[in-house]
Amino acid sequence: MPVVAGVSQSDASRTGLAWASDEAALRQLPLRLVHALEWPPGADPDPHVPHPERTWSAHFRSGGEAVLREAVEFVHARHPGLEVEARSADGPRARVLVEQGAEAALLVVGAKRLNLAEQLFTVSPLGVTLTAHAGCPVVVAREPEHAVGEPPLVVVGVDGSANSRDAMAFAFEEAAVSGARLRAIMVRYLHRERAVGGEQADVENRSRIELSEATAGWREKYPEVEVDYRVRYGHPARALAHTAANARCLVVGSRGLGGFRGMLLGSVSHVLLHQATCPLIVVPPREGIAAY
């Protein structure tokens, strides 16, 4: 399966392209570059006229081909031996990428970081749509020169749900292929724990036991990966974003448990799409994806 990268003319797209090409090289997978041709209302993609090559539609397609050529050149300069395929497809970008992600190991897009006003008033940004509907893990990369600590660190959010276990499996694999350490994080709403009689020390011990149990089988499969645990308190998205500020990436499930133990609910992963400064990887549940 290839790593699929969404490509456009934006600077943010170049950020995603760099991450996707590095990941494809690490995993020794082919890279597929996909450019969506979003036709304006009323435009005819295939006009039947005497000289179709002179039409606006032909120039529009030509512009898309130029975007892909530049992307291929960028990848080859970064990773000369990488197998690269370039495709364009008619349709809205989100739909095109969801369709391509159906046969991908990873789906990668770049996105600019939104300010608070943009977060409040931007409707259905691309990352939100893809993480809700794509059938593979989705990577959203925001900063072109993200500061990564040494040795690199992969952070994974844990809440005990089935989807959280899927995220853990991916995080171990990512740490193994990239030579990174792995940090498993559980976030607790401490005041709610106290409301049912828990003390902070008990909450801490119980959380670490759950973290150890969540990683046990994967530590045996990937003995080369160094793992440590952290328990954080407060708002899950803010705690995860802060802990992963200088990480190679942050891995979360797209769904999680409800109730006061709940952590990786869809709304949290959506908040992280805006707040995480490191590349965010959202892993879908294995049992199925919401229809587009």
N, C-alpha and C positions, 0 to 999 in steps of 0.2 A: 504494500500500500504506500502511496506517496505522501509526502508532506505537501499540503496545498496552501498557497499564499494568495490572498487577494491583492490585486495590483491596480493602482490608479495613478493619477498625476500628482497626488498630494505628497507633502513631506512626510506625513504620518505613514503613508504606504511604504515609503522607503525604510522606515524604522521596522515595520513588520517584515519586510522582505529580507532585511539583514538577519533578523532573528530566525526566520524560517530557513534561510540558506545555511546558517550555522547549525541549526538543529538537524536538518537533513544530512549534513556532512557528518555530524556526530553519530547519528543513527544508521548511517550508510543506506539511506533511502533516496529514491528519486524525488525531485522537487517539481511540482506542477504550479505554474503561474497562471492565474485566472483573472481576466479582465472582463467586467460586465459592461455591456453596451446598453445604457439606460436611455432608450429613445424618448424624445419629447412627445407629448400628446399630438397626434395627427401626423407624425412623421411616418414615412413609408420606408421600411428597412430594405426592401427589394423592389424599387420602382421599375416598371416595364416601359422603358422609353428607348428611343433609338441609340442614345449614348449614355448608358447608366453610369459609366466611369466618370462622367462630368457632373453628376448630381451631388447635392449636399449629402445625401446618404452615403455615397462612395467616399467622400472626404471624411465623414464621421467614422466610418469603418477604418479608414486609413490612419486616422488619429489613434484609434485603439491599437492598431498593429504597431504603431510607433512606440506607444507606451510599453507594450510587451517586449519589443526589441531592446529598448533601453534597460528594462528590467533584466532581461537575459544577459546583457553585457555586464551589468552590475554584479550579477551572481557569478558569472564566469571569472570576473576580475577578483572576486573574493574567494571563490572555491573553483579553481580551474578544472578539476576533474569531476565535478558534480554533474550527474545526469539531470538535465533540465528540459521540461516540456512547457510550451506556452499555448494557452487556449483563450479564445474570446467566446462569449455567449451573450445572446440577446436577453434582456430582462433586468429587473431591479437587482441591485447588487446583493442584497440579503438573500433573495431567492436563488440566485445563481450560485452563491457560495454554499448555501445549505445543500443544494443538489450535488455540488462537487464534493462536499464533505461526507456524503453518503459512502464514499469509497476511499476515505483518507485516513491516515494514521493520526494526523493532526491538521487542524485548520487554523491558519495564522493570519491575523490582520493587524495593521497598525492603526492607532487612533490618537488624536490629540487629547491632551488632558483638559477637561472642562473646568471652568471656574464655577463658583457656587450658583451664579445666576443661570449659567448654561445648564447646570445639572437640574435646576428647578423647571426650566422651560423647554429643554430639548426633549422631543417626543420620540420614543423608540429608537435610540441610537443603534448603530450597527451591531456593536458588541452585545447589547441586550438581546436583540433579535436572534443572533447566531447562537448564543449560549442557551436560549430557550428552545431552539429547534434543530440545531445541528446534531448529527448522529455520531460525532466523534469529539474528543477533547478540543476545545477552542482556546487559542492563545491570543490575548490582546496585549500588544506591546506599545508603550506610550512614550518612553524617553529614548532618544537616539543614542545618548551616551550615559546610560544608566550606571551608577556607581555600584560595583559588585565587590563585596569583601573577599579576602583571600584567607583560606581556601574558599571557593564558592559555596553558597548555602542554598538548599532548596527547603522551603517552608511549606508544611501541609497542615490544613485545618482538620481537626478530628472532632466528631460529635457522637460517634457510635452508630450512626445510621448506615444502611446498606450502601448508599451513595458515597458516604464518607469513606467506606472501605474501598470503593472503586477509586476514589481520589488517592488513597494511601498506596494502592498498587501502582498507580501511575507515578506517584512521587518517588517511590523507591526506584522504579525503572529510570526515571529522569536523573536521579542522583547518581545511579550507577553509570549511565552512559556519559555523564558530564564530569565525573570525578568529584562530585560535590558531597558535602555533609548534608544530613537531613535533620530538620528540626520539626518535631510534631507538636502542634499547639492545640490546647483545649481552652476555650474561653468560658468563664462562668459569670453569671449574674450573681455576685456574692450576696447582695442584700436579699435576694429571693431564696437562696439556699438557707440563710439564717432564719428566714420566716418559717421554714419547716424544721428548725432545730439544729441545723448544721453549724459547726464552728469552722473557722478558716483552716485550721490545721487538718481537720477531718476532710474538708472539701479538697484540700491540696493532696492529701494522701490518696483519697479515692480517685481523684482525677489522674494522678500519676499511674495508679494501678490500671485504670482504663486505657491510658496511653500505651503502657507496656503491653497489655493484651492486644491492642489494635495493631501493634507492630511486630508481634512475636513471630508469626509465620514468615513475614517478609524479611525479617532479620536473618532467618535461616537461608532464605533463597538468595539474598544479597549480602553475604557476610562482609564484603569489602566496604559497605556503606556505613559510615560512622553516624550514629543516631543519638540525639538528645531530646529531652522533653521540656516543655514549658507550660505552665498554667498561668493564664492571664485572667483579669477580671474587668468587667465593664461591657461596653458595646462591642459585639463580635467583629464587625467590619473595621472599626477604628483600631482595635487591639491587633488584629491580623495585619492590617496595613502597616502599623507602626513596627511590629516585630519583623516584618519582611522588607523594611525600607531599603536595605542594602543586599537583599537576597538575589540570587540568580533568577528565581521565580517563586511565585506563591501559587500553590495548588489547592483548589477547593472543589467540593461537589456542587452541582447545580441545585440539589435538593437536600433536605436534612430532616431532623426530627422536629416535631412541634413541641409546644409547651415550654416550661421554663428552662429545660435542658437544651432546647433547640438552639442550634448555632448556624448551620449552613443552609438556612432557608433561602429560597430564590431571591428574596429581597436583599439578603446580606451579600450574596454574590453580585447582585446588581449594583449595590452601593460600592463594592470593591472595584467594579469596572470603572468607577469615577475616582476613587480615592487611592487605589494601589499605585505606587510609583514604579514598582518593579513589574516585569511581565506577569500577567495573571493568566493562569491556566484553569479553566472551568471544565470539569469532567462530568459528562452526562451519566445518568443511571443506566445500567445495563438492560433494565426491563423494558425500555422503550423511550421514545422521544415524542414530545407533543407535535401533532401535525402542523405543518406550516400553513 
